[in-house]
């Protein structure tokens, strides 16, 4: 069963869309379930000033993208890079075992974004 927080992120996702250049943009996919997450972040003076995401996948993946985008705004790239799947799960007030892949997908996007040159 999903938490009220997760369902809120799913029903009314935050930061939906794609940011134009010069925002950094990455796309990651879970090859097993096929969920796709596109995440973009505008970084100004070392701080993430705006984020956006698009997700194609399950309820949990959409909610994880929303929670990630909301949390990342105002953080630095080094702060973003320290985010873990467990912490993202906490932002959603937990994930059932069968949905934990959603947090991993979001962290894959974080890793791709923070390692982008």
N, C-alpha and C positions, 0 to 999 in steps of 0.2 A: 504494500500500500504506500502511496506517495504522501509526503508531508504537505501541509497547507502552503508552506513557503515554496516548495517545488511546483505545486499546481498553480500558484500565483504567477511564478515566472513563466510557466507554460501558457497560461491563459492571457496574460498581459506582459509579454516579453519586453524587456528594456533594451534600448540601443539597437534596434533592428535596422539592418541595411548594410550598405557598403560605403566606406569613406573613399573619396577620390584621392589621387596623388596630391600631396606627397605623403599621405598616410602609408604606413607599412601594412601589407596585406598577406595573409597566408591562408592556405586551404589544406585541411587534413581529412583523412578518411579512415574509418574502421573497416578493414578489408573483410572482416567476418560478418558484420551485420549490415554494412553498406552505408552507415550514417556518415554524413559529410558536414563539416563545420568550416565556415569561412569566417575569419576574424581579422579585423583591421583596427589599427590604432594610430592616431596622430600624436607624434611626440614633438613637443616644443620645449626648448631649454631643458631637456632631460626628463620632462614630466609628460605622462600620457594625459593629454587634455581632452581627447574625445575617442570613443570606441564605437564599434558597430560589429554586428555578427549576423550571419545567415546560417541556418541549419536545415538540413534535410535529414529527417530521422525520427526517432521515437520521442515521446514526451520528455524523457529525462535528458536527452541530448539537446533539445531545444531549451529546456530550463537551465541546463548547465552553461550553454552559450550566453544566455541572458544574465545569469549570475556572474559569470566571468567578466562580461563586458561592463556590468555595473560596478563590480569590485575594482577592476583595473583602472578606472578613471581616477586621475589624481595621483596614481602611483608612478614610481620611476621604473625603468626597464629592469634594473637589478632587483627591485622589490617584486615585480611581476615574476621574474625568473625563479623566485623562491617559493612560489605558490605550489602546493602539492595537491594531488587528487583527494587526499583525506581532508584537507582544508576546504577544497571546493565542495566536497560532500557536506561539510559542516555548514557552508553557506546556504545549502539547500535543505538543511535540517535532516540530513541523512538520505541515503539511497538504498533501495532493496538490492540484494546481491545480484539479481539479474539485470540491474540497471547501472552497476558500478562502471561499466564501460563508458558511460557518458562523461564521467569525471575524467577518466583517462584520455578520452578524445579531446576534451577542453585543455588538458595539460599538454597534450601533443601540440596543440595550436600555440600555447604559450612558449613551448620549447622552440618551435619553428620560428615564431616571431622574435624571440629574444636572441636567437642565433643568426638571424638574417643580417646580412652585411649592408 
